[in-house]
Amino acid sequence: MSNAENLIALLVAAPLLGAAVLLCGGRRLDAVGHVIGTALSTLSFVIGVVLFADMLGRGADDRAMSQHLFSWIPVEGFQADVAFQLDQLSMTFVLLISGVGSLIHLYSIGYMEHDERRRRFFGYLNLFLAAMLLLVLADNYLLLYVGWEGVGLASYLLIGFWQHKPSAATAAKKAFLVNRVGDIGLSIAIMLMFTTFGTFAFGPVLGAADEAGEGRLTAIGLMLLLAACGKSAQVPLQSWLGDAMEGPTPVSALIHAATMVTAGVYLIVRSGEIFNGAPDAQLVVTVVGAVTLLFGAIVGCAKDDIKKALAGSTMSQIGYMILAAGLGPIGYAFAIMHLVTHGFFKAGLFLGAGSVMHGMNDEVDMRKYGGLRKYMPITFVTFGLGYLAIIGFPGLSGFFSKDKIIEAAFAKGGTEGWILGGVALLGAGITAYYMTRVMIMTFFGEERWRKSAAPAEPGVAPASGEHDEPHPHESPRSMTIPMIVLAFGSVFAGGYFSIGERFVHWLEPVTGYDHGHPPVSALTVTLATMVMLVVGVGIAYVQYGRGPVPVLAPRGSLLTRAARRDLYQDDFNHVVLVRGGEHLTRSLVYVDHTLVDGVVNGTAASMGGLSGRLRKLQNGYARSYAVSMFGGAAILVAATLLMRAV
């Protein structure tokens, strides 16, 4: 083992130490808790950069590193190790998670400055980073599952951090429960792997995948997809994502940009050999991604809450990644490429939204914004660059990564390729529409917050913050510096990755790569995407840029009302799952009481009655016993004579 490989465990240990110190250190650390949390997160990033530099110094086929710490459960026929694997795929995630995570830590210093529980918040952030790094560094599925559950726990703590708000507590529980459904899929997949391959380790499992039956691989693949749907908020397990906006804005940036929601994409790409041998499972993955990218985009079009509009955008963009991952070697590298660029511009957009809220008395309704560009110039520019990146403006990061996914979808070939490519193109147009809507309603037009500030009643002092007119202002440097850094990534990352297919060649030893046979040229796809972009921006400008935006939302069309209610996903879940679960529970209780308990209680009553009748024969009278003996002897004699006669 080289000296560099000895550092792998420190990637996880640094934020884990920070979480332990901050959560167990008590109030004596309140004054320096944010410094400790940010420093240890940054230390993890620095270690990642050192390992990355060492990896670049090796040959393309000799870059994978591993570190075995100890055997967790060593028994005959069952070996569970705590060991790490650092290759090109996991290194990409390490740099993204620790880098963007450290910027969010820095941003949180200013954003959470006045929160009395700031030390605990930074402890939870460190815990989240440690769990996410464990997930992407594990060299086996069982250890990955530990990180997977750790991410779920930390996200529950962060989403519900302001538990004094009933909505936040409810959102945390909802996220936790919905993710448990997906976690069942991962646990079943791991069990199937062990019974099929006799191990949990990535190398033996993925190396022997082509030797397993297609039916078994399909079952494993579908269970892995179920897990990915939970963590990455894909249909049908997407309902928790919008409600998770109840957490502090840095949590939204951390969970919905570079970390938790990307775990499902990592799981599918890491398990690529399994999906390559299960074409039916791959098809389901592409369908789920295509449906979700449209679902999230439509929902994002109708949200007036700036964070929920961005949450719908996250759902849609992760849908693009899942779609690309389902394409196999044609799309694996592009799924991760879009994941990285999305980590920059979506984190920047969420932090920008938090900056707007910081200057607007925590107001989230975009209908009460307007004209903020002259009050928040840094926020406007950085948010604007993230906006241009996500809609795929030529030259910015999203242009390079999203276009590649659309090209890969068409390269799938046949009817399937045309359908998937068409859906991806339509999603690009809708993305341009809803993000232009967010941009115009927030930074352009008249200053609507003056209209929305209701006057207090004469002689009655308003409560703190109630009816106060906001006084928008730029955020402190601790918040704007991370936004500026992320804006640079939003602008330049995609172009840098695309030069000479640099990113594709970087991941090729792990994910493989297949150019496919696209029925249309890359130029045709780019032109079609630009047309959809212009159409989406144009429609949004006509609706929101040419006239005043009403402070109160109009009733809207049937589709608009459905999108405001998340296309009735919660109503569907309530009717099918909640009520269905209640009816199932009541039915089981009835069966238990009437059938199970009835049989048990009936048997007990019958035996009690029979014993009561038999007890009457034991009355203590000698004459009764004599008669019984005489009767028994007579029966025996009669039976003997009868048998002889026969």
Summary of the structure (lengths in Angstrom):
residues: 646
radius of gyration: 30.9
end to end distance: 91.2
largest distance: 119.1
contacts: 2344
relative contact order: 0.08
helix: 76%
strand: 4%
